[in-house]
Amino acid sequence: MKHERSTEEIREAAALYALGSLTQHEARSFEIHIQEGCSVCADEFRRFARAAAVMGFAAEEKEAPDYIVELLAARIEREALDSEKSQNVDRGPAREQTPFVPPRPFLAQKPQQRPSFFPWILSAFLALIAVMIFFAWKSSQQTNTELKSQVSSAQSDAENLRILLDVQKERLGSLDQIISITGKPATRIVKLAGQATDASGSGAILLDPKKNQCVVFGYFARPPEGKVYQLWFVTATSKIPAGILKTDPTGRTFTSLPMPQAMANVSGAAVTLEPDNGSQIPTMPFYAIGRITNSD
């Protein structure tokens, strides 16, 4: 089933898969789900997969393109030619309208003024400097944008890494609790075997009579929307509700529940699929059952 948006359960499943904490069966199911075209789960996995990657920050210096210098050189040459032509045109009509004047002695003649190109060259040089400053500013703006994007991505990766560490920490805490309970002499272990409705389901129950506590762990198929798994203790005449089992997106469960008071005549345990809030009467069929004896 493809997902339309990311949820906490999807992010947790992607985190577990990226950590390599899923069993072979769970990992294969997740891979098949991604291959079936769920882009939401694929995106979440890619985000978590690169959370441990080393990120570097670097911005390459960018120079102005070569064609800018060529354009400015052509403009300087063109403006110089236009200026010379303009001055020649202005002198032509003036000589035709000026009356004839006898030539003066050589020493009395004023030196002819030649056109100066310095103002045009200075203007072109200033324009070149302005263009270079513009490109430097544009490059710095682009660099700042890239740095902001990298910082945002680094923050996202750091958050993903924190989620991965929290999941791993929770897994270690669950393992420590299992080891602590199984180390007690009075603890009883009840194995849960999947039935025809879910042959792949399996698990176990740890009964700690001293703390009146039972811990259920194992794997069941992911429950449908609006449904939960519920644990029952079975006697010859009744079925005692023990509580709702919490499952992650992969179907894994690790739930600690209080033991019912009437445990003396209990001969077995069962798991059923119930509505969200649980039920007082089990809905058949059983998804997993286990036999309780005085010792295993």
VMD Tcl script that draws the C-alpha trace (Angstrom):
set ca {
  {0.00 0.00 0.00}
  {1.52 3.37 -1.05}
  {1.54 6.22 1.47}
  {0.45 9.72 0.64}
  {2.39 11.49 3.40}
  {5.10 10.79 5.92}
  {4.16 9.77 9.46}
  {6.04 9.02 12.67}
  {5.65 5.30 12.03}
  {7.08 5.60 8.50}
  {10.05 7.63 9.75}
  {10.71 5.06 12.48}
  {10.61 2.17 9.98}
  {12.98 4.01 7.64}
  {15.29 4.72 10.59}
  {15.35 1.06 11.62}
  {16.05 -0.02 8.05}
  {18.87 2.53 7.64}
  {20.43 1.32 10.91}
  {20.28 -2.29 9.78}
  {18.28 -3.16 12.90}
  {15.48 -4.95 11.06}
  {15.43 -8.71 10.78}
  {15.95 -10.26 7.37}
  {12.21 -10.77 6.99}
  {11.45 -7.18 8.02}
  {14.13 -5.69 5.80}
  {12.93 -7.68 2.82}
  {9.34 -6.53 3.40}
  {10.48 -2.91 3.56}
  {12.53 -3.27 0.36}
  {9.60 -4.82 -1.50}
  {7.37 -2.00 -0.26}
  {9.78 0.62 -1.68}
  {10.13 -1.30 -4.96}
  {6.35 -1.27 -5.32}
  {6.60 2.48 -5.79}
  {6.04 4.12 -2.39}
  {7.92 7.40 -2.89}
  {7.23 8.58 0.67}
  {9.04 5.63 2.28}
  {11.83 5.83 -0.32}
  {12.40 9.54 0.44}
  {12.44 8.93 4.19}
  {14.98 6.10 3.77}
  {17.24 8.27 1.64}
  {17.13 11.04 4.27}
  {18.11 8.66 7.06}
  {20.73 6.88 4.94}
  {22.74 10.05 4.50}
  {22.37 11.16 8.13}
  {25.74 9.59 9.00}
  {27.47 11.02 5.95}
  {30.28 13.49 6.48}
  {29.31 16.87 5.22}
  {31.73 19.56 4.18}
  {31.21 23.20 3.59}
  {33.08 24.71 0.65}
  {32.38 27.46 -1.78}
  {34.47 27.80 -4.91}
  {35.58 31.27 -5.99}
  {33.90 32.27 -9.22}
  {35.51 34.65 -11.73}
  {33.77 36.90 -14.21}
  {33.26 35.26 -17.64}
  {35.92 35.95 -20.29}
  {33.41 37.41 -22.71}
  {32.81 40.41 -20.40}
  {36.39 41.66 -20.95}
  {36.04 41.21 -24.72}
  {32.74 43.13 -24.76}
  {34.26 46.04 -22.81}
  {37.32 46.20 -25.10}
  {35.06 46.30 -28.18}
  {32.97 49.02 -26.60}
  {36.06 51.17 -25.86}
  {37.24 50.87 -29.47}
  {33.78 51.65 -30.88}
  {33.28 54.70 -28.66}
  {36.73 56.03 -29.62}
  {35.91 55.75 -33.33}
  {32.51 57.41 -32.84}
  {34.16 60.31 -31.00}
  {36.71 60.88 -33.76}
  {34.03 60.81 -36.45}
  {31.87 63.25 -34.49}
  {34.70 65.77 -34.15}
  {35.58 65.54 -37.86}
  {31.96 66.18 -38.86}
  {31.80 69.21 -36.54}
  {34.93 70.79 -38.09}
  {33.74 70.36 -41.73}
  {30.87 72.88 -41.84}
  {32.81 75.32 -39.70}
  {35.62 75.63 -42.29}
  {33.14 76.26 -45.12}
  {31.42 79.14 -43.29}
  {34.60 80.81 -42.07}
  {35.76 83.64 -44.38}
  {39.21 83.48 -45.91}
  {41.96 84.74 -43.64}
  {45.49 85.24 -44.89}
  {47.91 82.78 -43.41}
  {49.78 83.96 -40.37}
  {53.40 83.41 -39.77}
  {54.30 79.99 -38.48}
  {55.18 81.20 -35.05}
  {51.90 83.03 -34.73}
  {49.78 79.95 -35.40}
  {48.22 78.21 -32.37}
  {48.94 74.51 -32.02}
  {46.06 72.37 -33.28}
  {44.24 70.52 -30.46}
  {43.92 66.78 -30.93}
  {40.91 64.88 -29.60}
  {41.47 63.23 -26.22}
  {40.24 59.68 -25.60}
  {41.04 59.70 -21.91}
  {37.45 60.43 -20.69}
  {36.13 57.52 -22.75}
  {38.82 55.17 -21.51}
  {38.16 56.24 -17.93}
  {34.41 55.67 -18.39}
  {35.00 52.23 -19.85}
  {37.41 51.35 -17.03}
  {34.87 52.42 -14.43}
  {32.21 50.39 -16.23}
  {34.49 47.35 -16.15}
  {35.04 47.81 -12.42}
  {31.27 48.11 -11.91}
  {30.66 44.88 -13.84}
  {33.31 43.04 -11.82}
  {31.82 44.32 -8.57}
  {28.37 43.18 -9.71}
  {29.60 39.68 -10.53}
  {31.47 39.50 -7.21}
  {28.29 40.49 -5.37}
  {26.22 38.00 -7.38}
  {28.72 35.25 -6.62}
  {28.67 36.07 -2.91}
  {24.87 36.00 -2.91}
  {24.87 32.58 -4.58}
  {27.50 31.34 -2.13}
  {25.41 32.55 0.82}
  {22.36 30.79 -0.60}
  {24.30 27.56 -1.02}
  {25.68 27.82 2.52}
  {22.19 28.38 3.92}
  {20.95 25.34 2.01}
  {23.83 23.24 3.34}
  {23.21 24.42 6.91}
  {19.51 23.58 6.58}
  {20.37 20.14 5.19}
  {22.88 19.58 8.01}
  {20.25 20.47 10.59}
  {17.82 18.04 8.99}
  {20.46 15.31 8.96}
  {21.26 16.00 12.61}
  {17.59 15.61 13.50}
  {17.42 12.33 11.58}
  {20.53 11.11 13.37}
  {18.94 11.99 16.72}
  {15.89 9.90 15.78}
  {18.16 7.01 14.82}
  {19.97 7.24 18.15}
  {16.67 7.38 20.06}
  {15.44 4.26 18.26}
  {18.69 2.45 18.99}
  {18.56 3.56 22.63}
  {15.00 2.25 22.92}
  {16.09 -1.08 21.43}
  {18.93 -1.38 23.94}
  {16.55 -0.53 26.78}
  {14.15 -3.27 25.66}
  {16.98 -5.79 25.50}
  {18.18 -4.86 28.98}
  {14.64 -5.35 30.33}
  {14.37 -8.79 28.71}
  {17.73 -9.85 30.13}
  {16.76 -8.56 33.60}
  {13.46 -10.50 33.66}
  {14.83 -13.75 32.22}
  {17.55 -13.77 34.86}
  {15.03 -14.22 37.67}
  {14.38 -17.81 38.82}
  {10.59 -17.32 39.13}
  {10.19 -16.00 35.58}
  {8.18 -18.17 33.19}
  {8.48 -17.98 29.42}
  {5.46 -18.58 27.19}
  {6.12 -19.06 23.48}
  {3.56 -17.62 21.05}
  {3.11 -19.43 17.72}
  {1.34 -17.90 14.72}
  {-1.87 -19.48 13.50}
  {-3.39 -19.90 10.06}
  {-4.51 -16.25 10.00}
  {-0.88 -15.12 10.37}
  {1.56 -17.99 10.07}
  {4.53 -15.62 10.08}
  {3.65 -14.20 13.48}
  {5.70 -15.30 16.48}
  {6.70 -14.04 19.91}
  {7.04 -14.78 23.58}
  {5.67 -13.70 26.95}
  {7.85 -13.25 30.04}
  {5.83 -13.66 33.26}
  {7.37 -12.01 36.32}
  {5.16 -12.99 39.30}
  {7.19 -10.98 41.80}
  {6.46 -7.72 40.01}
  {3.08 -8.89 38.68}
  {4.31 -7.94 35.24}
  {4.40 -9.60 31.84}
  {6.51 -8.50 28.88}
  {5.38 -9.41 25.35}
  {7.79 -9.22 22.43}
  {7.77 -10.61 18.91}
  {6.59 -9.91 15.40}
  {3.11 -9.86 13.85}
  {1.85 -8.59 10.51}
  {1.15 -4.89 10.53}
  {-2.45 -4.42 11.74}
  {-4.98 -2.78 9.39}
  {-6.05 0.82 9.89}
  {-8.19 1.17 13.03}
  {-7.14 -2.23 14.44}
  {-4.75 -3.30 17.24}
  {-3.46 -6.57 18.65}
  {-4.72 -7.57 22.11}
  {-3.37 -10.16 24.56}
  {-5.63 -12.62 26.40}
  {-5.01 -15.15 29.16}
  {-7.12 -18.27 28.73}
  {-8.69 -20.45 31.45}
  {-11.03 -23.40 31.14}
  {-14.08 -21.14 31.45}
  {-13.03 -17.65 30.37}
  {-10.66 -15.44 28.44}
  {-9.12 -12.63 30.50}
  {-8.13 -9.41 28.64}
  {-4.54 -8.45 29.48}
  {-4.00 -5.33 27.36}
  {-3.22 -3.90 23.95}
  {0.09 -4.69 22.26}
  {2.00 -1.75 20.83}
  {3.50 -2.39 17.39}
  {5.90 -0.33 15.30}
  {5.46 0.18 11.51}
  {7.23 -3.11 10.82}
  {4.88 -5.11 13.09}
  {7.45 -5.56 15.86}
  {6.03 -5.42 19.40}
  {7.62 -4.89 22.79}
  {4.96 -4.22 25.40}
  {4.99 -4.37 29.20}
  {1.60 -5.15 30.79}
  {0.37 -5.81 34.34}
  {-0.53 -9.43 35.05}
  {-4.22 -10.09 35.74}
  {-5.07 -11.07 39.31}
  {-6.80 -14.32 38.38}
  {-3.74 -16.17 37.06}
  {-4.02 -19.37 39.12}
  {-6.12 -21.29 36.58}
  {-4.59 -19.79 33.44}
  {-3.51 -22.47 30.98}
  {-2.67 -20.46 27.90}
  {-2.36 -17.09 26.16}
  {-3.70 -15.80 22.86}
  {-3.44 -12.76 20.59}
  {-6.40 -11.38 18.62}
  {-7.06 -8.43 16.33}
  {-9.44 -5.92 17.95}
  {-10.71 -2.33 17.43}
  {-8.47 0.58 18.45}
  {-9.73 0.74 22.04}
  {-9.58 -3.02 22.63}
  {-12.41 -5.35 23.59}
  {-13.74 -7.25 26.59}
  {-14.63 -10.27 24.46}
  {-12.07 -11.67 22.01}
  {-12.79 -11.42 18.30}
  {-12.00 -14.71 16.66}
  {-9.88 -16.09 15.15}
  {-6.66 -16.21 17.20}
  {-3.56 -14.81 15.48}
  {-1.15 -16.48 17.91}
  {-1.49 -18.83 20.89}
  {0.82 -20.15 23.60}
  {0.56 -22.74 26.36}
  {1.33 -21.82 29.97}
  {2.76 -24.46 32.26}
  {4.47 -24.36 35.61}
  {7.87 -24.62 33.94}
  {9.22 -24.57 30.35}
}
mol new
graphics top color blue
foreach p $ca { graphics top sphere $p radius 0.5 }
foreach p [lrange $ca 0 end-1] q [lrange $ca 1 end] { graphics top cylinder $p $q radius 0.2 }
display resetview
